[in-house]
């Protein structure tokens, strides 16, 4: 079974990753300032070091301070997380996942969104026949 890309992270580590994905790259102070709720500088700096040890972020020199950025693109993490979700809750069935997503969405899809989804389905069907 595929592992969730965030299954080994604490709540605070996930929040730090969210900040880094949103900002792209940031110093420790910028991460601290962007975190919700109370945070202690030394704790966040320790968590940044742990995330680096886990291979989740990269630390780069940035003048007088280090700059941190995610080690993987947001697209790669999304793909991994979605695969984990589909494998875990839908027995690997993309059809079941899509059906559930479409039937539980509170927001109706626009005509443009439906056309783009239809084009993606057509593209997948063509590549299956090849």
DAURZI-V923786 format. One record per residue. N is the residue number from 1. RES is the residue in one small letter. D_CENTER is the distance of its C-alpha to the mean C-alpha in Angstrom with 2 decimals. Layout:
n = <N;N>
res = <RES;RES>
d_center = <D_CENTER;D_CENTER>
This chain:
n = <1;2;3;4;5;6;7;8;9;10;11;12;13;14;15;16;17;18;19;20;21;22;23;24;25;26;27;28;29;30;31;32;33;34;35;36;37;38;39;40;41;42;43;44;45;46;47;48;49;50;51;52;53;54;55;56;57;58;59;60;61;62;63;64;65;66;67;68;69;70;71;72;73;74;75;76;77;78;79;80;81;82;83;84;85;86;87;88;89;90;91;92;93;94;95;96;97;98;99;100;101;102;103;104;105;106;107;108;109;110;111;112;113;114;115;116;117;118;119;120;121;122;123;124;125;126;127;128;129;130>
res = <x;x;x;x;x;x;x;x;x;x;x;x;x;x;x;x;x;x;x;x;x;x;x;x;x;x;x;x;x;x;x;x;x;x;x;x;x;x;x;x;x;x;x;x;x;x;x;x;x;x;x;x;x;x;x;x;x;x;x;x;x;x;x;x;x;x;x;x;x;x;x;x;x;x;x;x;x;x;x;x;x;x;x;x;x;x;x;x;x;x;x;x;x;x;x;x;x;x;x;x;x;x;x;x;x;x;x;x;x;x;x;x;x;x;x;x;x;x;x;x;x;x;x;x;x;x;x;x;x;x>
d_center = <18.47;14.96;13.21;10.02;7.72;8.26;11.77;13.67;12.41;14.54;13.84;14.68;12.55;9.38;11.06;11.73;8.28;7.63;10.97;10.50;7.72;10.17;13.18;12.37;14.82;16.94;19.84;19.98;22.00;19.58;16.81;19.52;20.65;17.31;16.69;18.04;21.16;23.38;22.23;24.45;24.24;25.18;22.69;19.71;21.18;21.53;17.91;16.99;19.49;18.13;14.57;16.50;18.59;15.76;14.68;11.28;12.79;15.87;18.81;21.07;24.45;24.63;28.25;29.20;25.71;22.72;19.63;16.19;13.22;10.05;11.58;9.19;8.26;5.17;7.15;7.71;4.56;4.61;8.18;8.36;6.99;9.29;11.96;12.05;12.47;15.10;16.83;17.06;18.10;19.60;21.31;19.45;20.84;18.93;21.95;21.75;18.09;18.92;22.14;20.66;18.07;20.95;23.40;21.48;20.12;21.97;21.92;23.99;22.64;24.63;26.95;24.92;21.71;23.91;25.50;22.28;21.21;24.77;24.71;21.62;23.52;26.65;24.98;23.70;27.25;28.86;26.89;27.79;31.45;31.47>
